[in-house]
Every structure is written in structure tokens, then in C-alpha cells.
Amino acid sequence: MTEEPARSEGREPPLEERLAAIRDRIETAAQAAGRSPAEITTVVVTKFQPLGLVRELAALGVRDFGENRHQEARDKAAALPGLRWHFVGQLQTKKARQVRSYAQVIHSVDREQLVDALAAPGVPVEVFLQVNLTDDPTRGGAAPADASRLAERILAAEGLRLLGIMAVAPLEEEPRSAFARLRKLAEAVRSVVPSATAISAGMSGDFEAAIAEGATHLRIGTAITGSRPPRA
């Protein structure tokens, strides 16, 4: 893909300052929850951001990057293979094997057909079981009532390692309340797969609430990367 220089919009602070500010807030939130910041992984979501910005972040010590569109994720991973790539978007079954070829972690496993499509021999890919915290069946994620059954299916699949559970807080609900429900679902999944201790939750606007409810993986985009550049 064509590399572009990193861009800044308006009076946004420099990238290094934005990253440092988020790291400080994560540390403060972790300490307030009686947790160690070291147990929290920040996945910087670089959707629509140029490759140059990813390189800058890597130079600042970031190693975990998230993408939610297959083609963009594939191209960035090919250009920067030394980083850890997380696929955080909804995943079509027909593209599962392609995503598996470059992503070390997939956060959006939400149905049995996708589990079957991802299953393969070789080095295991790490996955999160995504649950839908809304009443809208068109939103991504398995129904909470199906989480334990889907966890069993992932456990039985060849070449998959279940890290834990993932969700997006509904816009119409206070984030802390939504993440508290997610924490209870995580406990149910751990009763099926004891090693599935991780929780992927929290984005730019609600990551502190997610940390308070046990999130181990944060998916933070514009709070670190700044405004997205105009799309061509």
C-alpha cells in the first residue's frame, strides 16, 4: 500500500503527547481499581490511518495494533510484520482463513460457522468470543445465553486458543453498567474454559470504565491516533 506521512488535524497535540496522556490515564484507572497497569494491553486501532502513523507509533514503543477491514489490515501487516496485529472488526466467514494468515489475535468470533472456518492445524491463533450486549440481533456478537456453548465449540476447534470475551458497550447504556454485565459473562465463560481470563473491552470514550470492570485488552483509536484523515 502507498505510505503517506502521518497527519495532524487542527490543534491536536503531537502523537507522542496523546499516547503519553492515554498511558497516564490507563495507569490512574488501573490503580484506582486496585490493578496493575502491566496486566492491561492497549491495542491501538489504526483504521483508515496511514502507514506512516503506524511506523511512528511503533517507534514510540507500541506493538499491538488493531484493524477492522481485511484489505487494510492485510496490507499493513505485510508492510510491518514485526508488530502484533489484532483483527477487531466483524469477520465474514469467507475471509476467515485470510485474516488468520496475518492476525495474531481475532477479537470478533461470534458464531459456530466462523469457528469452523478459522479452525486449522498449525500455530494456534488467539481469539476472543464476542458477545452482543444489546437487544438488537443485527449487531455483532453472540447472544449472551449462547456464550458458554460457543466457548466449548472454540475449545474443541483445532488451532484456536480462546483468550476470553469481548464486547462493545451499547451507546444507550452507561458504560460501567454494560461492562459489569460483560464481567459476569466472562466468569461464565471461564467456568467452561478456565484459561480464558482476558476481557477485551473499552474504547476511546469508555476505557476507564472498562478497566474498572476488569478489562485486560483496550481497543483505543482516535484518542491516540487523532482525527482520521479524509478518505480518498
Residue, then its C-alpha position, 0 to 999 in steps of 0.5 A: m500500500t502507498e505510505e503517506p506521512a502521518r497527519s495532524e488535524g487542527r490543534e491536536p497535540p503531537l502523537e507522542e503527547r496523546l499516547a503519553a496522556i492515554r498511558d497516564r490515564i490507563e495507569t490512574a484507572a488501573q490503580a484506582a481499581g486496585r490493578s496493575p497497569a502491566e496486566i492491561t494491553t492497549v491495542v491501538v486501532t489504526k483504521f483508515q490511518p496511514l502507514g506512516l502513523v503506524r511506523e511512528l507509533a511503533a517507534l514510540g514503543v507500541r506493538d499491538f495494533g488493531e484493524n477492522r477491514h481485511q484489505e487494510a489490515r492485510d496490507k499493513a501487516a505485510a508492510l510491518p510484520g514485526l508488530r502484533w496485529h489484532f483483527v477487531g472488526q466483524l469477520q465474514t466467514k469467507k475471509a476467515r482463513q485470510v485474516r488468520s494468515y496475518a492476525q495474531v489475535i481475532h477479537s470478533v468470533d461470534r458464531e459456530q460457522l466462523v469457528d469452523a472456518l478459522a479452525a486449522p492445524g498449525v500455530p494456534v491463533e488467539v481469539f476472543l468470543q464476542v458477545n452482543l450486549t444489546d437487544d438488537p440481533t443485527r449487531g455483532g456478537a453472540a447472544p449472551a445465553d449462547a456464550s458458554r456453548l460457543a466457548e466449548r465449540i472454540l475449545a474443541a476447534e483445532g488451532l484456536r486458543l480462546l483468550g476470553i470475551m469481548a464486547v462493545a458497550p451499547l451507546e444507550e447504556e452507561p458504560r460501567s453498567a454494560f461492562a459489569r454485565l460483560r464481567k459476569l459473562a466472562e466468569a461464565v465463560r471461564s467456568v467452561v474454559p478456565s484459561a480464558t481470563a482476558i476481557s477485551a473491552g473499552m474504547s476511546g470514550d469508555f476505557e476507564a470504565a472498562i478497566a474498572e470492570g476488569a478489562t485486560h485488552l483496550r481497543i483505543g483509536t482516535a484518542i491516540t491516533g487523532s482525527r482520521p484523515p479524509r478518505a480518498 
